[in-house]
Structures are given as structure tokens and as C-alpha cells.
Amino acid sequence: MQVLNFEEIYHDYWKRIFRLCMGYVNDDDAAKDLCQETFVAVFQQLPKFRQEAAVGTWIYRIATNICLRQINIEKRMPKSELPYQLKDHSEKDQKAEQDKMTDFLYQCISELPELERIIISLELEEMKQADIAEVVGISPANVRVKIHRIKEKLTQKFKNYVN
């Protein structure tokens, strides 16, 4: 059994977990907080990790649970404004346009139902579909179907956004 080093895990997974959290909350600060909470949990639970699943799958599951818990808390606490924060880019260069598209993608993902948000976020992290199925508790075939449908939804939103 391989000995797991927290610093290596943090280094390898921080950006991925941050992007996953962004898919849920579409807010840089909130995503950073959720990411930090995830890695605190990983640090605390690492000695108990039995390595029955891949480390990445285990970490994504922790992050997903933390994000879902936060969403449930926010649902109980009414807000006066929408949580979406699209950055205003005054530059006309390609990077600014790319940032807008990325922000729009995160907004679209955050509007999906919870299960679809989890699935597409893990797919964007290039997680294997079998591992996604394990994380969300559905069959790999069902994951493939859902990914296809989610991509169709997102493609339609992008077509409407561009036009």
C-alpha cells in the first residue's frame, strides 16, 4: 500500500478541485473557501483513507459533498441577489473573450441540476466515466448518456449566447 503525502495531493488536485467548486458556485471567493474546506477534510481524513478507490475519486467525492452541503445551506438562507458574478472585461483581446466564455460556461454549469453539475464538472476534469459513475452512484452507461445530454444543453446555451 502506497503512503500518501498530503502536500503532493494538494499540489496535484488543488486546481482541479477549485474548478469543480466553481462549477457549483460560480464565485471565486466561495470556490476558494469550498476548496480550502475540502483540503482540510482531506488532511483530517487522510490517515483513515483505505485506498479502496483512487485518491482522485475520493477527493472529488469529498469536494462534491462539501459543495452540495453549502448549496443546501444557501437554499435555506434567502439572498437578495443572484450569486453569479460575471467579470466585466474591457479589453477586446482574445484572452478577455476567452475569460468571458469561461465565466459563461461556469454560469451555465451552475444552473444545471446538482447531479448534472457534478457529472459535467468531473468530465471537464477528464475523470474516467467509470470513476464518475462511482462518485455519483449511477452506472457508467447512465453517465455516458447524461454527459451527452448535458453537452447538448450547454451547446444550445452557447449558441444562444453567441447569437
C-alpha positions in Angstrom: 0.0 0.0 0.0 1.4 3.4 -1.1 2.0 6.1 1.5 0.1 9.2 0.6 1.6 12.6 1.0 -0.8 15.5 1.7 1.4 18.1 0.1 1.6 16.1 -3.2 -2.1 15.5 -3.1 -2.8 19.2 -2.6 -0.4 20.2 -5.3 -1.9 17.7 -7.8 -5.5 18.3 -7.1 -6.0 22.0 -5.9 -6.7 23.4 -9.4 -9.0 20.6 -10.3 -11.0 20.9 -7.1 -11.1 24.7 -7.5 -12.6 24.3 -11.0 -15.1 21.7 -9.6 -16.2 24.1 -6.9 -16.5 26.9 -9.4 -18.9 24.7 -11.3 -21.2 24.7 -8.3 -20.9 28.3 -7.0 -19.6 30.4 -9.9 -17.9 32.7 -7.4 -14.1 32.9 -7.0 -14.1 33.6 -3.3 -16.8 31.0 -2.5 -15.0 28.4 -4.6 -11.7 29.1 -2.8 -13.4 28.6 0.5 -15.0 25.4 -0.6 -11.7 24.2 -2.0 -10.0 25.0 1.3 -12.7 23.2 3.3 -12.2 20.2 1.0 -8.5 20.0 1.6 -8.9 20.5 5.4 -11.2 17.4 5.3 -8.7 15.5 3.1 -5.9 16.3 5.6 -8.1 15.2 8.5 -9.3 12.0 6.8 -6.0 11.0 5.0 -4.9 8.7 7.8 -8.2 6.9 7.6 -8.2 6.6 3.8 -8.2 2.8 3.0 -7.3 3.3 -0.7 -10.3 1.2 -1.8 -10.9 3.9 -4.5 -8.5 6.1 -6.4 -7.3 9.1 -4.4 -8.8 11.5 -7.0 -12.2 9.8 -6.8 -12.1 10.1 -3.0 -11.1 13.8 -3.1 -13.8 14.6 -5.7 -16.4 12.8 -3.6 -15.4 14.9 -0.6 -15.5 18.1 -2.6 -18.8 17.2 -4.1 -20.3 16.6 -0.7 -19.0 19.8 0.7 -20.3 21.8 -2.3 -23.7 20.1 -2.1 -23.9 20.8 1.7 -23.1 24.5 1.0 -25.7 24.8 -1.7 -28.3 23.3 0.7 -27.3 25.8 3.4 -27.6 28.7 0.9 -31.1 27.5 -0.2 -32.3 27.8 3.4 -30.8 31.3 3.6 -32.5 33.7 1.1 -30.3 36.1 -0.8 -31.3 39.4 -2.2 -29.1 39.0 -5.3 -28.1 36.2 -7.6 -24.8 34.5 -6.9 -23.5 34.7 -10.4 -20.6 37.0 -10.8 -19.6 37.6 -14.4 -16.4 39.6 -14.8 -16.6 42.7 -16.9 -13.6 42.6 -19.3 -12.9 45.9 -21.0 -10.1 44.5 -23.1 -11.0 43.3 -26.6 -8.2 40.8 -27.0 -8.7 37.1 -27.3 -7.8 36.3 -23.7 -10.6 38.6 -22.5 -13.1 36.9 -24.8 -11.9 33.5 -23.6 -12.4 34.6 -20.0 -16.0 35.7 -20.8 -16.7 32.4 -22.4 -15.2 30.6 -19.3 -17.3 32.7 -17.0 -20.4 31.9 -19.1 -19.6 28.2 -19.0 -19.3 28.3 -15.2 -22.6 30.2 -15.1 -24.3 27.6 -17.3 -22.9 24.7 -15.3 -24.0 26.3 -12.0 -27.6 26.5 -13.5 -27.7 22.7 -14.1 -29.4 20.3 -11.7 -27.0 19.1 -9.0 -26.3 15.6 -10.4 -25.6 17.1 -13.9 -23.3 19.7 -12.3 -21.3 17.0 -10.6 -21.1 14.9 -13.7 -20.0 17.6 -16.2 -17.5 19.1 -13.7 -15.8 15.7 -13.3 -15.9 15.2 -17.1 -14.2 18.5 -17.6 -11.5 17.3 -15.2 -11.0 14.4 -17.5 -12.0 11.9 -14.9 -12.8 8.4 -16.3 -16.5 7.8 -16.8 -16.3 4.7 -14.6 -14.9 6.8 -11.8 -17.6 9.4 -12.3 -20.2 6.6 -12.0 -18.6 5.5 -8.7 -18.6 9.1 -7.4 -22.2 9.8 -8.2 -23.6 6.3 -7.7 -25.0 5.6 -11.1 -24.0 3.2 -13.9 -21.2 4.0 -16.4 -23.7 3.7 -19.2 -26.0 6.2 -17.5 -23.1 8.6 -17.0 -22.4 8.4 -20.8 -26.0 9.2 -21.6 -26.1 12.1 -19.1 -22.8 13.6 -20.4 -24.2 13.5 -23.9 -27.4 15.3 -22.8 -25.5 17.8 -20.7 -23.2 18.7 -23.6 -26.3 19.2 -25.8 -27.8 21.6 -23.2 -24.5 23.5 -22.9 -24.1 23.7 -26.6 -27.5 25.2 -27.0 -26.9 27.8 -24.3 -23.6 28.8 -26.1 -25.4 29.1 -29.4 -27.9 31.4 -27.8 -25.1 33.4 -26.1 -23.1 33.9 -29.3 -26.1 35.0 -31.3 
